[in-house]
Structure formats: structure tokens, C-alpha cells
């Protein structure tokens, strides 16, 4: 999904740049044409697609031999997901401007969106021929080669650019992960990040010399040194409470396995990095118990370094270990869930009651949307292993995901999971959430409290309990819970979002904006945070800021009726009636499509 968002954003940028460059050579005398063309470009940059389309269509009528309005129309249709119409308009543009790399890129993007890879490749190659330095053309071709699973072409194209854009870097890393080349993916990520890492290390060293009492600096340096592959230097750093996961990696890579095991055990005990720490222990010791413990972790932490170390295990690993490796790889790319199921099925051929294999298959099938198959293997697990709480919990979650009409059955399943493991924070939270959905607030509150007592990482329980207190008019109880949720997982955007919402309810706009900004620091693709910022700016009368934030949201999600409705209000307050109506029209268009 993200790749289409990134492609759409880049298309708008391409189009605006293309207009600027193209118009420096083409100065049509027709004033009406220029007005329509410029207004279309302006509306397009503001995500007002209906208004932009009208202007571009008017420009085409006035000067049908000009390519620019056609590119604008093609860009709009790509944004709206109508690739067939985009192809028509972009193809007309290439006929009019055969030497325009931007026109060929637009055509290639449209074909790619329509999954017409051969035509997309032809257009991309033509754009490269016209402008070998165009990174947008290179990115288009790399997407085509990735989707067509053509590693030779992909690597040849990737190798042409020694300093690829961040979008190409991310695509390359994902490409090698998808092909099971985990070590290559990690090496690429490290190489791409090294300039920034080296700079960060030097800055930390200088800061530490100036302020030797800053306890956080050694931990930061260890993290950066490990990421940069400078493991020997990392183990020589001394400081207060460094992240044991980073230390474990450094010790492992310099051959100090006993120290690595001890560090990983500390990391696991601290819970936040339990998943990668236990997988590291499994890889070092070969003990399958660590794999089992890994997937009981509360946080699905992606760690590309840990994944990279698993590649060497695969050739000689037994099917269960391979199933576990691919299960972890599934966090990076869903493609691997099917591979984990394939390996686990091999285990069942010899051991039809193997609990690990049954749960791995169920996990994989649920992730790829095969809910009926997942339920079948979970029922087998429940039959063969009636004392395993995870089976009941997963059956309950699967029933929710499948839209079960029997809430009591779901509650019964989760109750059984809690009875079997009364100190499992996840099960306690899930049961509390279920009770809250059926209106039994007192039971929900009790279970949330038990979840928090069971684990300091129960930020979901903290959040929900805080919301309950807020609704009950007890904000003094809510705030400490929300702050504790952040402390339990300081890189979790949801915790900051909920704290921001708390401040909104108290009309503390400054604190709310700070926390929404923190959300966006962690995840710039969080459109909801940008929408809420826009709502606050409207409340404060800062209409220009509202427009900026809402346009940020629409750059990520062009199908948000809420963003357009707020945007319309902002424009109306700015006396921009044309833009206000255009934004309202976009909201109506989206809502109409939803109702179809």
C-alpha cells in the first residue's frame, strides 16, 4: 500500500516540476489557457482533484496540442486509482511530446498501477534514454523489476546509481528480504545509513568529551557503532545501562558468545526487545525453547540485524527451525508466512500433534487471510493440547477478525485463556477489551488493572483504562496511566496519539500538538495525527497551519473525507470560497464512493 502512496506523492512533485521546466520553453499566447493550466496545477498541488480536472480539461480544449494539461489529468486519475484513464491521457501526452521524460514516466506509472508491467518497462526505459539521471524513471523500473521478480534486471538498474534516493533504498532492502537474502538486505541498509551513522558517532564522541556525565551518550554510541558494523569498538565502550540487545549483537559478532547470551537474556527479561533477543538466543544456542519464548513476546519488534543472522541457519536447519525463521521474516514481508506454513506442514507429516507446528500454521494462515484454515489448525491444537492457553486466545482473536456473531463464545474462549495463564498481560487485556465491548465496564476495568500489574508493557491496557477514567470525569487518574504507557514503549506512536487525545479533551492545545508531532516523528505516514493537528489549528484560528496539516494528511491518504471536510472549513474561514467548495466536493465524492 505504501508504495502506491509514495508513487502518488512523487507524481505530484514530478508534474509540478515538469510544468515549471516545460513552460520556460513554451509560452502560449492564450491567456485563458495559461490561467486554466496554472489553476489546474495549483488545485492539483492542494489535492483538489475535481477542481483541478475541470481546469485541465478547459486547458485541453483551448490548446489541444499541449501536453501539460494531459499530464495533469493523468496524474489526477492515478491519484484517484483510475489507471486506465491515466494511461489514455499520458499516452496522448507522449504522442505530443515524444522527448519528454516526464511524460514517459507518467505513462509508465499508469501502466504499472494497472499491472501492465511490460508496457511500464518500455515507458521507463524510454524515460531513462531521454534522461539517464532521472531518479523517478529509475524508481519506476525498479518497481517493475521487483514486481516481476527479475533480480538480474533489478540489480543492474540498482547498480547504476551509487547514491540512490531514500525511496529506492527502501525498495532495494525490501527486494532482498523478499528473496531471502537477509544478510544482503542488512548490508545494504547499513551502507545506506553509514554516512549518517558516522556523523552521529563523531557528534556523540565530541559531546561525551565535553559532558562526560551524560549517561545516555554511551548507549547511543554503542547502538550506532553496532549498526555501522563497528562491533569491536562497541564492546569497548563503557557507560551506564546500555541497551543489552545492542551489546548482545556486538559480543556475538566479536566471538564472545557467553557474553552475548548473557546480554540477550537481560534484553529478554526487560521485555521490550524480548522477541529479537530470544531469536538471537535461539540462533546461538540452537535451543528450540527460545523460539517458543520469542513468539510469546508482547512487542512484534522488527530487527534487520537479527534477521540477517538467520539466513545462514536455513540450509542445514530442520523444518521446524525453518518455519520459525520464516515466521519472523513474515514481520518484514508477508510473503514468508506461506513459507513458514509450508515448513510447519512438513513437521506435521511426522508429528501430527506438534504444538509449535500447529500454531505456526495457524499464525501464517491468519496473516494471509485464510481464516477458515487457521481455525481448523487451531481446533486441532485445542484438541491435542487442551492446557495451552494460546490456542484459546488465538481462536478468540480469529473469531473477532472473522466477524463472528457469537460474542459470548469469544468471551468464553478468552476466559479460558486467562484461567490457564492468569498472569498473561495480553490475555487479560483482550478479555477486558471484550467485556468493554459488551458494556461490562467494571469487569473491563478490573482486567485492565490486572494486565498492568502483570506487565509494565501493557500500554494498551493503560490507554483503555485512562480513556475510561477520562470518560468518568477522573482525569487525575488518566494522565499517569498515559504517561506510563509512553514510558513502557517510548517508540510506540499509539501511546503518544492517545496522550494527545487526552490533552484535546482538556483543551490543552499546546500539549496536544506536541504529542501529535511526536507521533509524526515516529511515523510520518500517520494521516490521523495530521488531521487532528488540522482540527486543533482550526479551533485556534490558525487556518493556514490547518491547511498545511490537512494537506500533509491528504498526501498520505487521498481518500479521507474527514480531512477534506476540515479543509473546506479552513478555506471558508480564509474567504477562499472556490477552494472551500472544491474541498467539500472531494468529501462528497469520497462519501458517495463509500456508499456504493
C-alpha positions as CSV (number, residue, x, y, z in Angstrom):
1,X,0.0,0.0,0.0
2,X,2.8,2.4,0.9
3,X,4.4,2.1,-2.4
4,X,1.3,3.5,-4.2
5,X,1.2,6.4,-1.7
6,X,4.9,7.2,-2.3
7,X,4.4,6.9,-6.1
8,X,1.4,9.2,-6.0
9,X,3.2,11.8,-4.0
10,X,6.2,11.7,-6.3
11,X,3.9,12.0,-9.3
12,X,2.5,15.3,-8.0
13,X,6.1,16.6,-7.5
14,X,7.1,15.4,-11.0
15,X,4.2,17.1,-12.5
16,X,4.8,20.5,-10.8
17,X,8.5,20.4,-11.7
18,X,7.6,19.4,-15.2
19,X,5.2,22.3,-15.6
20,X,7.9,24.8,-14.4
21,X,10.5,23.4,-16.8
22,X,8.2,23.0,-19.7
23,X,6.8,26.4,-19.5
24,X,10.2,28.1,-19.6
25,X,10.3,26.9,-23.3
26,X,6.6,27.0,-24.1
27,X,4.9,30.4,-23.6
28,X,1.5,30.1,-25.2
29,X,0.0,33.4,-26.0
30,X,-3.5,32.4,-25.0
31,X,-4.1,34.0,-21.6
32,X,-7.2,31.8,-20.9
33,X,-5.1,28.7,-21.5
34,X,-2.4,29.9,-19.1
35,X,-5.0,30.7,-16.4
36,X,-6.7,27.3,-16.7
37,X,-3.3,25.4,-16.8
38,X,-1.9,27.3,-13.8
39,X,-5.1,26.9,-11.8
40,X,-5.2,23.2,-12.5
41,X,-1.6,22.8,-11.3
42,X,-2.5,24.8,-8.2
43,X,-5.6,22.7,-7.4
44,X,-3.6,19.5,-8.0
45,X,-1.0,20.5,-5.5
46,X,-3.7,21.1,-3.0
47,X,-5.3,17.7,-3.6
48,X,-8.5,19.3,-5.0
49,X,-8.8,16.8,-7.8
50,X,-12.2,17.6,-9.1
51,X,-11.4,21.3,-9.4
52,X,-8.0,20.5,-11.0
53,X,-9.6,18.2,-13.5
54,X,-12.1,20.9,-14.7
55,X,-9.3,23.4,-15.2
56,X,-7.0,20.9,-17.1
57,X,-9.9,19.8,-19.3
58,X,-10.6,23.5,-20.1
59,X,-6.9,24.0,-20.9
60,X,-7.0,21.0,-23.3
61,X,-10.0,22.5,-25.1
62,X,-8.2,25.8,-25.5
63,X,-4.9,24.2,-26.7
64,X,-5.4,20.6,-27.6
65,X,-1.8,20.2,-28.9
66,X,-0.2,21.0,-25.4
67,X,0.9,18.0,-23.4
68,X,1.0,19.6,-19.9
69,X,-2.8,19.5,-19.1
70,X,-2.9,15.9,-20.3
71,X,-0.1,15.1,-17.8
72,X,-2.1,16.9,-15.1
73,X,-5.2,14.8,-16.0
74,X,-3.2,11.6,-16.0
75,X,-1.8,12.5,-12.6
76,X,-5.3,13.1,-11.2
77,X,-6.5,9.7,-12.4
78,X,-3.5,7.9,-10.9
79,X,-4.3,9.6,-7.6
80,X,-7.9,8.6,-7.8
81,X,-7.0,5.0,-8.8
82,X,-8.3,5.1,-12.3
83,X,-5.2,3.8,-14.1
84,X,-7.0,3.1,-17.4
85,X,-7.9,6.7,-17.9
86,X,-4.5,7.8,-16.7
87,X,-2.9,5.6,-19.5
88,X,-5.1,7.2,-22.1
89,X,-4.1,10.8,-21.1
90,X,-0.4,10.0,-20.6
91,X,-0.2,8.2,-23.9
92,X,-1.6,11.3,-25.7
93,X,1.0,13.4,-23.9
94,X,3.8,11.2,-25.1
95,X,2.5,11.5,-28.7
96,X,2.6,15.3,-28.4
97,X,5.9,15.5,-26.6
98,X,8.0,12.4,-27.6
99,X,11.1,13.8,-26.0
100,X,9.6,14.5,-22.6
101,X,11.0,12.1,-20.0
102,X,8.3,13.2,-17.5
103,X,5.5,12.2,-20.0
104,X,7.0,8.8,-20.4
105,X,7.4,8.4,-16.6
106,X,3.7,9.3,-16.2
107,X,2.7,6.7,-18.8
108,X,4.9,4.1,-17.1
109,X,3.4,4.9,-13.7
110,X,-0.1,4.5,-15.1
111,X,0.8,1.1,-16.8
112,X,2.5,0.0,-13.5
113,X,-0.6,0.9,-11.5
114,X,-2.7,-1.2,-13.9
115,X,-0.2,-4.1,-13.5
116,X,0.8,-3.9,-17.2
117,X,4.5,-4.4,-16.5
118,X,5.8,-4.9,-20.0
119,X,4.3,-1.5,-21.1
120,X,5.5,0.1,-17.9
121,X,9.1,-1.1,-18.5
122,X,9.0,0.2,-22.1
123,X,8.0,3.6,-20.9
124,X,10.5,3.6,-18.1
125,X,13.4,2.7,-20.4
126,X,12.3,5.4,-22.8
127,X,12.4,8.0,-20.0
128,X,15.9,6.7,-19.0
129,X,17.1,7.0,-22.6
130,X,15.9,10.6,-22.6
131,X,17.4,11.4,-19.2
132,X,19.7,8.8,-17.7
133,X,19.9,10.8,-14.4
134,X,16.2,10.8,-13.7
135,X,15.7,9.0,-10.4
136,X,11.9,8.8,-10.9
137,X,12.4,6.8,-14.0
138,X,14.9,4.5,-12.2
139,X,12.4,4.0,-9.3
140,X,9.7,3.1,-11.8
141,X,11.9,0.5,-13.4
142,X,13.0,-1.0,-10.1
143,X,9.3,-1.3,-9.0
144,X,8.6,-3.1,-12.3
145,X,11.5,-5.5,-11.9
146,X,10.7,-6.1,-8.3
147,X,7.0,-6.9,-9.1
148,X,8.0,-9.1,-12.0
149,X,10.6,-10.9,-9.9
150,X,13.5,-10.1,-12.2
151,X,16.6,-10.0,-9.9
152,X,19.1,-9.6,-12.8
153,X,17.4,-6.5,-14.2
154,X,16.8,-5.2,-10.7
155,X,20.4,-5.4,-9.7
156,X,21.7,-4.0,-12.9
157,X,19.4,-0.9,-12.6
158,X,20.2,-0.5,-8.9
159,X,23.9,-0.6,-9.6
160,X,23.7,2.4,-11.9
161,X,23.2,4.8,-9.1
162,X,25.8,5.0,-6.3
163,X,23.7,7.3,-4.2
164,X,20.1,6.2,-4.7
165,X,17.1,8.1,-3.2
166,X,15.6,7.0,0.1
167,X,12.6,5.5,-1.7
168,X,14.9,3.4,-3.9
169,X,17.0,2.4,-0.8
170,X,13.8,1.1,1.0
171,X,12.7,-0.7,-2.2
172,X,16.1,-2.4,-2.5
173,X,16.2,-3.5,1.1
174,X,12.7,-5.0,0.7
175,X,13.6,-6.6,-2.5
176,X,16.4,-8.6,-1.0
177,X,14.4,-9.5,2.1
178,X,11.7,-10.8,-0.3
179,X,14.3,-13.0,-2.0
180,X,15.6,-14.4,1.3
181,X,18.8,-12.5,1.1
182,X,18.6,-11.2,4.6
183,X,22.3,-10.5,5.1
184,X,22.4,-8.6,1.8
185,X,19.4,-6.5,2.8
186,X,21.1,-5.7,6.1
187,X,24.4,-4.9,4.5
188,X,22.6,-2.5,2.1
189,X,20.7,-0.8,4.9
190,X,24.0,-0.3,6.8
191,X,25.7,1.0,3.8
192,X,22.9,3.5,3.0
193,X,22.8,4.6,6.7
194,X,26.6,4.8,7.2
195,X,27.2,8.5,6.4
196,X,24.5,9.5,9.0
197,X,25.8,6.9,11.5
198,X,29.4,8.1,11.2
199,X,28.3,11.6,11.7
200,X,26.2,10.7,14.8
201,X,29.1,8.7,16.3
202,X,31.5,11.6,15.9
203,X,29.0,14.1,17.4
204,X,28.4,11.8,20.3
205,X,32.1,11.4,20.9
206,X,32.6,15.1,20.9
207,X,29.6,15.6,23.2
208,X,30.9,13.0,25.6
209,X,34.2,14.7,25.9
210,X,32.5,18.0,26.7
211,X,29.9,16.4,29.0
212,X,31.2,13.1,30.4
213,X,28.3,12.8,32.8
214,X,25.7,12.5,30.1
215,X,24.6,8.9,30.8
216,X,22.7,8.4,27.5
217,X,25.7,9.1,25.2
218,X,27.5,5.7,25.6
219,X,24.3,3.8,24.9
220,X,23.7,5.9,21.8
221,X,27.3,5.3,20.7
222,X,27.0,1.6,21.2
223,X,23.8,1.5,19.2
224,X,25.3,3.5,16.3
225,X,28.6,1.6,16.3
226,X,26.7,-1.8,16.1
227,X,24.5,-0.5,13.3
228,X,27.6,0.7,11.5
229,X,29.3,-2.7,11.9
230,X,32.0,-1.5,14.2
231,X,31.5,-4.2,16.8
232,X,34.9,-4.2,18.4
233,X,34.6,-0.5,19.2
234,X,31.1,-1.1,20.6
235,X,32.2,-3.6,23.2
236,X,35.0,-1.3,24.4
237,X,32.5,1.5,25.3
238,X,31.8,1.8,28.9
239,X,28.6,3.5,30.2
240,X,25.6,3.3,32.3
241,X,22.8,0.9,31.4
242,X,23.4,0.4,27.7
243,X,20.7,-1.4,25.7
244,X,21.6,-5.1,26.3
245,X,20.2,-6.1,22.9
246,X,22.9,-3.9,21.2
247,X,25.6,-5.3,23.5
248,X,24.4,-8.8,22.7
249,X,24.9,-8.1,18.9
250,X,28.4,-6.7,19.5
251,X,29.5,-9.6,21.7
252,X,28.1,-12.1,19.2
253,X,29.9,-10.6,16.3
254,X,33.3,-10.5,18.1
255,X,33.0,-14.1,19.1
256,X,32.2,-13.6,22.8
257,X,29.2,-15.9,22.7
258,X,28.8,-16.3,26.5
259,X,28.7,-12.6,26.9
260,X,26.2,-12.3,24.0
261,X,24.0,-14.9,25.7
262,X,24.0,-13.1,29.0
263,X,23.2,-9.8,27.3
264,X,20.4,-11.3,25.3
265,X,18.9,-12.8,28.4
266,X,18.9,-9.4,30.1
267,X,17.3,-7.9,27.0
268,X,14.6,-10.6,27.1
269,X,14.0,-10.1,30.8
270,X,13.4,-6.4,30.1
271,X,10.5,-7.4,27.8
272,X,10.6,-4.6,25.2
273,X,13.1,-6.4,23.0
274,X,12.2,-9.9,24.0
275,X,11.3,-11.1,20.5
276,X,14.7,-10.3,18.8
277,X,16.6,-11.2,22.0
278,X,15.1,-14.7,22.2
279,X,15.6,-15.3,18.5
280,X,19.3,-14.3,19.0
281,X,19.5,-16.8,21.8
282,X,17.9,-19.5,19.6
283,X,20.4,-18.8,16.8
284,X,23.4,-19.0,19.2
285,X,22.3,-21.9,21.3
286,X,20.2,-24.0,18.9
287,X,17.6,-24.4,21.8
288,X,14.1,-24.6,20.3
289,X,12.7,-23.3,23.6
290,X,14.0,-19.8,22.8
291,X,12.0,-19.9,19.6
292,X,8.8,-20.7,21.5
293,X,9.5,-18.0,24.0
294,X,10.3,-15.5,21.3
295,X,6.8,-15.7,19.8
296,X,5.2,-15.1,23.2
297,X,6.7,-11.6,23.3
298,X,4.4,-8.7,23.7
299,X,6.1,-6.5,21.1
300,X,6.5,-7.5,17.4
301,X,9.9,-5.9,17.1
302,X,11.5,-5.9,13.6
303,X,15.3,-6.2,13.9
304,X,17.0,-6.5,10.5
305,X,20.3,-7.4,12.1
306,X,18.8,-10.4,13.9
307,X,17.0,-11.4,10.7
308,X,20.3,-11.2,8.8
309,X,21.9,-13.7,11.1
310,X,19.2,-16.3,10.4
311,X,20.0,-16.7,6.7
312,X,23.0,-18.9,7.4
313,X,20.8,-21.2,9.6
314,X,18.4,-22.1,6.8
315,X,20.5,-24.6,4.6
316,X,21.0,-27.1,7.4
317,X,18.0,-26.3,9.6
318,X,15.2,-28.8,10.3
319,X,11.7,-27.9,9.1
320,X,10.6,-26.5,12.4
321,X,13.5,-24.1,12.7
322,X,13.0,-23.0,9.1
323,X,9.3,-22.5,10.0
324,X,10.3,-20.3,12.9
325,X,12.8,-18.3,10.8
326,X,10.2,-17.6,8.1
327,X,7.6,-16.8,10.8
328,X,9.9,-14.0,12.0
329,X,10.7,-12.9,8.4
330,X,6.9,-12.6,7.9
331,X,7.1,-9.4,10.1
332,X,9.2,-7.9,7.3
333,X,7.3,-9.3,4.3
334,X,4.0,-11.2,4.4
335,X,5.4,-13.4,1.6
336,X,7.2,-15.5,4.2
337,X,4.1,-16.5,6.1
338,X,3.2,-19.1,3.5
339,X,6.8,-20.4,3.6
340,X,6.6,-20.8,7.3
341,X,3.3,-22.7,6.9
342,X,4.9,-25.0,4.2
343,X,7.8,-25.9,6.6
344,X,5.5,-26.4,9.5
345,X,3.3,-28.8,7.4
346,X,6.4,-30.9,6.9
347,X,6.7,-31.2,10.6
348,X,3.1,-32.5,10.9
349,X,3.9,-35.3,8.4
350,X,6.0,-37.0,11.1
351,X,4.5,-35.3,14.2
352,X,0.8,-34.6,13.5
353,X,0.2,-33.3,17.1
354,X,3.2,-31.0,17.3
355,X,2.0,-27.8,19.0
356,X,4.7,-25.5,17.6
357,X,3.9,-26.6,14.0
358,X,0.1,-26.3,14.5
359,X,0.4,-22.8,15.9
360,X,2.8,-21.6,13.3
361,X,0.5,-22.8,10.5
362,X,-2.5,-21.1,12.2
363,X,-0.5,-17.9,12.6
364,X,0.6,-17.9,9.0
365,X,-2.8,-18.6,7.6
366,X,-4.4,-15.9,9.7
367,X,-1.9,-13.4,8.4
368,X,-2.6,-14.2,4.8
369,X,-6.4,-14.1,5.3
370,X,-7.0,-17.9,5.2
371,X,-9.1,-17.7,8.4
372,X,-11.0,-20.9,7.9
373,X,-7.8,-22.9,7.5
374,X,-6.3,-21.1,10.5
375,X,-9.3,-22.0,12.6
376,X,-9.1,-25.7,11.5
377,X,-5.5,-26.0,12.8
378,X,-6.3,-24.1,16.0
379,X,-9.1,-26.5,16.7
380,X,-6.6,-29.4,16.2
381,X,-4.3,-27.7,18.6
382,X,-7.1,-27.3,21.2
383,X,-8.0,-30.9,20.9
384,X,-4.4,-32.2,21.2
385,X,-3.2,-29.6,23.8
386,X,-6.2,-28.6,25.9
387,X,-4.0,-26.9,28.5
388,X,-2.3,-24.5,26.2
389,X,-3.8,-21.0,26.7
390,X,-2.5,-19.6,23.4
391,X,-4.9,-21.8,21.4
392,X,-8.0,-20.3,23.1
393,X,-6.7,-16.8,22.8
394,X,-6.0,-17.2,19.1
395,X,-9.4,-18.7,18.5
396,X,-11.0,-15.8,20.1
397,X,-9.0,-13.3,18.1
398,X,-9.7,-15.1,14.9
399,X,-13.4,-15.1,15.6
400,X,-13.2,-11.3,16.1
401,X,-11.3,-10.9,12.9
402,X,-13.8,-13.1,11.0
403,X,-16.8,-11.1,12.2
404,X,-18.3,-13.7,14.5
405,X,-21.9,-13.1,15.5
406,X,-21.4,-15.0,18.8
407,X,-19.8,-12.6,21.3
408,X,-20.4,-15.0,24.2
409,X,-18.3,-17.7,22.5
410,X,-15.5,-15.2,22.1
411,X,-15.7,-14.2,25.7
412,X,-15.7,-17.9,26.8
413,X,-12.6,-18.6,24.8
414,X,-10.7,-15.6,26.2
415,X,-11.9,-16.5,29.7
416,X,-10.4,-20.0,29.3
417,X,-7.1,-18.5,28.1
418,X,-7.0,-16.3,31.2
419,X,-7.8,-19.2,33.5
420,X,-4.9,-21.2,32.1
421,X,-2.5,-18.3,32.2
422,X,-3.8,-15.8,34.8
423,X,-0.6,-13.6,34.6
424,X,-0.5,-13.2,30.8
425,X,-1.0,-9.4,30.3
426,X,-2.1,-9.9,26.7
427,X,-4.8,-12.3,27.5
428,X,-6.0,-10.1,30.4
429,X,-6.2,-7.1,28.2
430,X,-8.0,-8.9,25.4
431,X,-10.6,-10.2,27.8
432,X,-11.0,-6.7,29.3
433,X,-11.5,-5.2,25.9
434,X,-14.2,-7.8,25.1
435,X,-16.1,-7.0,28.3
436,X,-15.9,-3.3,27.4
437,X,-17.4,-4.0,24.0
438,X,-20.4,-5.7,25.6
439,X,-20.8,-2.9,28.1
440,X,-19.5,-4.6,31.2
441,X,-17.2,-1.7,32.2
442,X,-16.5,-2.8,35.8
443,X,-15.1,-6.2,34.6
444,X,-13.1,-4.5,31.9
445,X,-11.5,-2.1,34.4
446,X,-10.6,-4.9,36.7
447,X,-8.9,-6.8,33.9
448,X,-7.1,-3.8,32.6
449,X,-5.6,-3.3,36.1
450,X,-4.6,-6.9,36.3
451,X,-2.9,-6.6,32.9
452,X,-1.0,-3.5,34.0
453,X,0.1,-5.3,37.2
454,X,1.2,-8.3,35.1
455,X,3.4,-6.4,32.7
456,X,4.9,-2.9,32.5
457,X,4.4,-3.1,28.7
458,X,0.6,-3.2,28.9
459,X,0.3,0.1,27.2
460,X,-3.0,-0.9,25.6
461,X,-4.5,-1.6,29.0
462,X,-3.1,1.7,30.3
463,X,-4.6,3.6,27.4
464,X,-8.0,2.0,27.7
465,X,-8.1,2.4,31.4
466,X,-7.1,6.0,31.1
467,X,-9.9,6.6,28.5
468,X,-12.3,5.1,30.9
469,X,-11.2,7.4,33.7
470,X,-11.4,10.3,31.3
471,X,-15.0,9.5,30.3
472,X,-15.8,9.1,34.0
473,X,-14.5,12.6,34.8
474,X,-11.4,11.4,36.6
475,X,-8.6,12.9,34.6
476,X,-6.2,12.9,37.5
477,X,-6.2,9.1,37.2
478,X,-5.9,9.1,33.4
479,X,-2.8,11.1,32.9
480,X,-0.4,8.9,34.9
481,X,-1.5,5.9,33.0
482,X,-1.0,7.5,29.6
483,X,2.5,8.7,30.7
484,X,3.3,5.2,31.9
485,X,2.2,3.8,28.6
486,X,4.8,6.0,26.9
487,X,7.5,5.0,29.3
488,X,6.7,1.4,28.7
489,X,7.3,1.8,24.9
490,X,8.6,5.2,24.0
491,X,8.7,4.5,20.3
492,X,5.0,3.5,20.1
493,X,3.0,6.1,18.2
494,X,-0.3,4.9,19.6
495,X,0.7,5.9,23.1
496,X,1.5,9.5,22.1
497,X,-1.7,9.7,20.0
498,X,-3.8,8.7,23.0
499,X,-1.9,11.2,25.2
500,X,-2.6,13.9,22.6
501,X,-6.3,13.0,22.6
502,X,-6.3,13.3,26.4
503,X,-4.9,16.9,26.1
504,X,-7.5,17.7,23.4
505,X,-10.3,16.7,25.8
506,X,-8.8,19.1,28.3
507,X,-8.4,21.8,25.6
508,X,-4.6,21.9,26.3
509,X,-3.9,22.5,22.6
510,X,-0.1,23.1,23.0
511,X,0.5,19.7,24.7
512,X,-1.8,18.0,22.2
513,X,0.1,19.4,19.3
514,X,3.4,18.4,20.8
515,X,2.3,14.8,21.2
516,X,0.8,14.7,17.6
517,X,4.2,16.0,16.4
518,X,5.8,13.1,18.3
519,X,3.5,10.7,16.5
520,X,4.6,12.1,13.2
521,X,8.3,11.9,14.2
522,X,7.8,8.2,14.7
523,X,5.6,7.6,11.7
524,X,5.3,10.4,9.1
525,X,2.6,8.3,7.4
526,X,0.2,8.7,10.2
527,X,-2.5,10.7,8.5
528,X,-4.8,10.7,11.5
529,X,-2.3,12.7,13.5
530,X,-2.1,15.3,10.8
531,X,-5.9,15.5,10.6
532,X,-6.1,16.1,14.3
533,X,-3.5,18.8,14.2
534,X,-5.6,20.4,11.5
535,X,-8.6,20.2,13.7
536,X,-6.7,21.9,16.6
537,X,-5.4,24.7,14.3
538,X,-9.0,25.4,13.2
539,X,-10.0,25.7,16.8
540,X,-7.2,28.1,17.4
541,X,-8.0,30.2,14.3
542,X,-4.6,29.3,12.7
543,X,-6.2,28.5,9.3
544,X,-3.1,28.5,7.2
545,X,-1.5,25.9,9.6
546,X,-4.7,23.9,9.4
547,X,-4.5,23.8,5.6
548,X,-0.8,22.7,5.7
549,X,-1.5,19.9,8.2
550,X,-4.6,18.7,6.3
551,X,-2.7,18.7,3.1
552,X,0.0,16.6,4.8
553,X,-2.7,14.1,5.7
554,X,-4.1,14.0,2.1
555,X,-0.6,13.4,0.8
556,X,-0.7,10.1,2.7
557,X,-4.4,9.3,2.4
558,X,-6.2,10.9,-0.5
559,X,-9.5,9.2,0.5
560,X,-10.1,10.9,3.8
561,X,-13.5,12.6,3.8
562,X,-12.8,14.0,7.2
563,X,-9.6,15.8,6.1
564,X,-11.5,17.3,3.2
565,X,-14.4,18.5,5.3
566,X,-12.0,20.2,7.7
567,X,-10.0,21.6,4.8
568,X,-13.2,23.1,3.4
569,X,-13.9,24.8,6.7
570,X,-10.4,26.2,6.8
571,X,-10.7,27.7,3.3
572,X,-14.1,29.1,4.1
573,X,-12.6,30.9,7.1
574,X,-9.9,32.2,4.9
575,X,-12.6,33.5,2.4
576,X,-11.3,31.2,-0.3
577,X,-14.7,30.1,-1.4
578,X,-13.6,28.3,-4.6
579,X,-11.2,26.1,-2.7
580,X,-13.7,25.6,0.1
581,X,-16.3,24.3,-2.4
582,X,-13.7,22.2,-4.1
583,X,-12.7,20.5,-0.8
584,X,-16.3,19.9,0.1
585,X,-16.9,18.3,-3.4
586,X,-14.0,16.0,-2.7
587,X,-15.5,15.0,0.6
588,X,-18.8,14.3,-1.1
589,X,-17.1,12.2,-3.8
590,X,-15.4,10.0,-1.2
591,X,-18.6,9.5,0.8
592,X,-20.5,8.7,-2.3
593,X,-17.9,6.0,-3.3
594,X,-18.1,4.5,0.2
595,X,-21.9,4.2,0.0
596,X,-21.8,2.4,-3.4
